[in-house]
Amino acid sequence: MREIIIADNQDLTCAGWIYLINKSGVEAQIFEVHHKKELITLCAQFPEALIILDYALSDFERVQELIFLQEKYPKTNWIVSSEELSRDSIRTLLVNSGKFSILLKDSPAEDFISALKQAIRGERYISSFITNMLLETSKPKPPTQARNILTTTEQEILKEMALGKSTREIAALRHASMHTIMTHRKNIFRKIEVNNVHEATKYAMKAGLIDLAEYYI
């Protein structure tokens, strides 16, 4: 029996993974965790587990923490999904270990199925979108276009991100779901062609959406 640990705070996503696992026909013992400490405890108990992790919703601060954990338990395999991993973070995971499969949370269902099947076999899966993103060399759109290419809501959310608010904080502030804010984030990143909050913050400053005085308050 294969132990599979799902580290994801969204019930719907967890239910989807459980459905795919059951559909795959693999005999599995499934655990759900919501915090890094719980995950580390289960890794110690099941050092050959398959770990399915939403990086954006986890309390890991750096991808290096994932690498250290995988190195400590070298027989673990990982499927990491996120909307917030930068190119550099993805490269870091892929270069340091062959045990990480990478997906975006809005990847097609067939990507999730393929990732699951390959990870169960101990193989790595990288979606075509991730591969294309790593190969892409295009430059961000000029910041002066921000007010033309972003909606008013997107400009406001970009400003809130740049001022250091988390996805959860922005959702609470706007009385919206985290899923809605994450969708806005993805659309913002796509439109201004950046890959993480750090790049988005620099973009917001150059576009005049925030100024340095406001940023350092």
C-alpha positions in Angstrom: 0.0 0.0 0.0 1.3 3.5 -0.9 1.1 6.3 1.6 0.0 9.6 0.0 0.1 12.8 1.9 -2.0 15.7 0.7 -0.9 19.1 2.0 -3.5 21.5 0.8 -5.9 23.8 2.8 -8.6 23.8 0.1 -11.2 21.1 0.7 -12.3 21.1 -2.9 -8.7 20.5 -4.2 -8.2 17.7 -1.6 -11.4 16.1 -2.7 -10.3 16.3 -6.3 -6.9 14.6 -5.5 -8.6 11.9 -3.5 -11.0 11.2 -6.5 -8.0 11.0 -8.9 -6.1 8.7 -6.5 -9.1 6.3 -6.1 -9.7 6.4 -9.9 -6.1 5.5 -10.6 -6.7 2.1 -8.9 -3.6 2.4 -6.7 -4.0 1.0 -3.2 -3.3 4.0 -1.0 -3.5 5.2 2.5 -4.3 8.9 2.2 -3.5 11.5 4.8 -4.5 15.2 4.8 -2.4 17.8 6.5 -2.6 21.6 6.9 0.7 22.6 8.4 4.4 22.1 7.8 4.8 20.5 11.2 2.2 17.9 10.5 3.8 17.1 7.1 7.3 16.7 8.7 5.8 14.3 11.3 4.2 12.1 8.6 7.4 12.1 6.5 9.2 10.7 9.5 6.5 8.0 9.8 6.3 7.2 6.1 9.7 8.0 4.5 8.6 6.6 1.1 5.4 8.6 0.8 4.1 10.5 -2.2 3.5 14.1 -1.1 1.0 16.4 -2.9 1.6 20.0 -1.8 0.1 23.3 -2.7 3.1 25.6 -2.1 1.1 28.8 -2.2 -1.2 27.7 0.7 1.5 26.0 2.8 3.6 27.6 5.5 6.9 26.8 3.8 8.8 30.1 3.4 11.3 29.0 0.8 11.5 26.2 -1.7 14.8 25.2 -0.2 12.8 23.9 2.8 11.2 21.4 0.4 14.5 20.4 -0.9 16.0 19.9 2.6 12.9 17.8 3.5 13.2 15.6 0.4 16.9 15.2 1.0 16.2 14.0 4.6 13.7 11.5 3.2 15.2 10.7 -0.2 12.6 8.0 -1.1 9.7 10.5 -1.0 8.2 11.8 -4.2 6.5 15.2 -4.5 3.8 16.8 -6.7 4.1 20.5 -6.1 1.3 22.8 -7.4 1.1 26.5 -7.1 0.2 29.8 -8.8 3.0 31.7 -7.1 6.2 29.8 -7.9 8.7 31.9 -9.9 10.9 30.6 -12.7 13.9 30.6 -10.3 12.0 28.7 -7.7 10.9 26.1 -10.2 14.4 25.8 -11.6 15.7 25.4 -8.0 13.4 22.5 -7.3 14.1 20.8 -10.7 17.8 21.1 -10.6 18.3 20.0 -7.0 16.1 16.8 -7.1 14.5 14.6 -9.7 11.7 13.8 -7.2 9.6 16.9 -7.8 6.8 17.1 -10.3 5.5 20.6 -11.0 2.0 21.7 -11.9 -0.1 24.9 -11.9 -3.4 24.6 -10.0 -5.4 25.4 -13.1 -3.6 22.8 -15.3 -5.8 20.6 -17.4 -7.1 17.5 -15.7 -5.0 15.2 -17.8 -1.9 16.9 -16.4 -3.0 16.0 -12.9 -3.6 12.4 -13.9 -0.3 12.2 -15.7 1.6 13.7 -12.7 -0.1 11.3 -10.3 0.6 8.2 -12.4 4.3 9.1 -12.9 4.9 10.2 -9.3 3.4 6.9 -8.1 6.0 5.1 -10.4 8.7 7.3 -8.9 9.1 9.4 -12.0 9.0 13.2 -12.4 6.3 15.0 -14.4 6.7 18.6 -15.6 3.6 20.1 -17.4 4.1 21.5 -20.9 3.1 25.0 -19.6 5.9 24.9 -17.0 8.4 23.7 -19.6 7.4 26.6 -21.9 7.5 29.1 -19.1 11.1 28.0 -18.3 12.1 28.4 -21.9 10.4 31.7 -22.4 12.7 34.7 -22.7 10.2 37.5 -23.4 10.5 40.7 -21.4 7.8 42.2 -19.2 5.5 44.8 -20.8 6.5 48.4 -20.1 5.1 49.5 -16.8 3.6 52.6 -18.4 1.0 50.3 -20.0 -0.3 49.0 -16.6 -3.3 51.3 -16.4 -4.3 50.2 -19.9 -3.8 46.4 -19.6 -5.1 45.9 -16.0 -8.7 46.4 -14.9 -9.3 48.7 -11.9 -9.8 45.7 -9.6 -6.5 44.2 -10.9 -4.6 47.5 -10.3 -6.0 47.6 -6.7 -5.0 44.0 -6.0 -1.5 44.5 -7.5 -1.1 47.5 -5.2 -2.2 45.5 -2.2 0.2 42.7 -3.1 3.0 45.2 -3.6 2.3 46.6 -0.2 2.9 43.2 1.4 -0.6 41.9 1.9 -1.0 38.1 1.6 -3.6 36.4 -0.6 -5.6 35.6 2.6 -5.4 39.3 3.8 -6.5 40.6 0.4 -9.4 38.2 0.2 -10.6 39.3 3.7 -10.1 43.0 2.8 -12.2 42.6 -0.4 -14.7 40.1 1.1 -13.8 37.6 -1.6 -12.7 34.0 -1.6 -9.0 33.1 -1.8 -9.7 31.3 -5.1 -11.0 34.6 -6.6 -7.9 36.5 -5.4 -5.6 33.8 -6.7 -7.3 34.0 -10.1 -6.8 37.7 -10.2 -3.1 37.2 -9.2 -2.7 34.8 -12.1 -4.3 37.2 -14.5 -2.2 40.1 -13.3 1.1 38.1 -13.6 0.1 36.9 -17.1 -0.8 40.4 -18.3 2.3 42.2 -17.0 4.4 39.1 -17.7 6.0 38.6 -14.3 6.4 35.4 -12.2 6.3 36.4 -8.6 5.3 39.1 -6.1 8.8 40.6 -6.0 8.7 41.3 -9.8 5.1 42.5 -9.5 6.1 44.9 -6.7 8.9 46.5 -8.9 6.4 46.7 -11.7 3.8 48.5 -9.5 6.4 51.0 -8.4 7.6 51.8 -12.0 4.0 52.0 -13.1 3.2 54.6 -10.4 0.6 52.4 -8.6 2.5 52.9 -5.3 5.3 55.2 -4.3 8.3 54.6 -2.1 6.9 56.6 0.8 3.8 54.4 0.8 5.9 51.3 0.4 8.1 51.9 3.4 5.3 52.9 5.8 
